[in-house]
Amino acid sequence: MIKRLVISLSSLIFSVFLLMGGNTFVMTLLGVNLGLKQVEPTLIGSIMVCYSVGFMLGSLYGPGVIKRVGHIRAFAVFSAVLASSTLIFPLTDSIIVWALLRALSGIAVAGSFVVIESWFSAVASSDNRATLFFAYQICAYLAATAGQLLIGFTDPAAFVPFTIGAILLTAALVPLSLTRMDAPTVEHSERISLRSIVRSAPVGLVAALCSGVLISSFYSMAPVYAIQVGLPVDQLSWFMAASIFTFILFAWPLGRLCDRLNRGTIMLAINLVIALSAAGVIVGGGYHIGILIGFSALYMGMVASIYPVAVAITNDRMEAHHIVAASTTLLLSYGLGSSLGPLFSSGMMTWLGPQGLYLGCGGVALLLSGYTLWWQWRTPAVPVAEQAAYIATPADTPGVITELDPRNDEFVDVPMEEVFPDLEEEAVAQAQASQMELELSEPASAAEDDLEAQPRP
């Protein structure tokens, strides 16, 4: 059983790697392609925002599709939609068609992650859920980094990169389809009203919103920024990859600080560093590619840290049994922000040029810093000793994986017999085989005893 569990988890992780890598590859590819075609930033932002809207819709309605047709069939449908939309992009220059395709892609990606995360939740136990939770995140960020590096080996203006993206997204179906696990149950996540969170921890809700704005702005418009400042495609891929990878590097030291210091202060410091690193990109990025990548990596490492700190601040003021529900509400706030980010950043770039991306996002970070400072002044701090453990919580997810959060006291182990329904049949078959071997061995043993009992000449 342990061997089968390891094999099944490996197939899930491989599917996550292919799906996340292919999705981020296509996302950056589209931005670079549109930038090379010198499309107006506002039009690019309008196209990219459709993905965020689609992702929110997929997170809300994807579970219903999965319940209706089953996990494997639903995942096959989502993969087909993703691959097909990716292959259609280079066939037309219509902005409306590209926007519709991005919305379909967002729905399909969200639905695919619901399927995968449901299986992760099913195979998790109280003993291994923390390990799975972190393994899922590390795999996702490594895949996103690999997807950016792959851009450097392609010609974004050609048809071939879109074919590569479609291959990766389709290949994600293979490991999951070969698993022998039974389809898990998809349950609608409990939610807490916005009023409850606003009353308990409004800064968490506002920070989640700002996190969505900043992260979606970078994913959507950073490739366009790189093209506009003159980066060749190979340097652009390193620029994107380094910016995404730094979250993994910052997760552990930031977690140590969050468990030892006031988290409101940590949130304030993070946003000040974001504003300073954005200024570093604007002032020093033009002198050397190393300076640009360094400041951008610091910028994104801090931006990606806003959401998990927001979740930690919120959880400090929630009952343990409300953690998953609160996370779901924060994800909705993040989703709203991610729908605003591309429109905001593209508007800033149209108004102020390529540096408008970092000027606008740095301004958002300063506003969040000011609000956090005001909130700290008005709200008594939770003592450090009473703070819940810090967990680097992912934001770009439909929310199913948050059930594995080690802080969730209501996590329930799923019996392995439900995950692998053929285990009981195999156990019965093995018992029957053992019984047959025993019955066959008994006459042979009796015959040997008779021979030994006979007198020897």
HELIX and SHEET records of a PDB file:
HELIX    1   1 ILE A    2  LEU A   36  1                                  35    
HELIX    2   2 PRO A   41  VAL A   69  1                                  29    
HELIX    3   3 HIS A   71  ILE A   88  1                                  18    
HELIX    4   4 PHE A   89  LEU A   91  5                                   3    
HELIX    5   5 ILE A   95  VAL A  123  1                                  29    
HELIX    6   6 ARG A  129  ILE A  151  1                                  23    
HELIX    7   7 VAL A  160  ALA A  171  1                                  12    
HELIX    8   8 LEU A  173  SER A  177  1                                   5    
HELIX    9   9 LEU A  194  SER A  200  1                                   7    
HELIX   10  10 PRO A  202  GLN A  228  1                                  27    
HELIX   11  11 VAL A  233  CYS A  258  1                                  26    
HELIX   12  12 ARG A  263  GLY A  284  1                                  22    
HELIX   13  13 ILE A  289  ASP A  316  1                                  28    
HELIX   14  14 ALA A  320  HIS A  322  5                                   3    
HELIX   15  15 ILE A  323  LEU A  352  1                                  30    
HELIX   16  16 GLY A  356  ARG A  378  1                                  23    
HELIX   17  17 VAL A  384  GLU A  386  5                                   3    
HELIX   18  18 VAL A  400  LEU A  404  5                                   5    
HELIX   19  19 MET A  416  VAL A  419  1                                   4    
HELIX   20  20 ASP A  422  ALA A  453  1                                  32    
END                                                                             
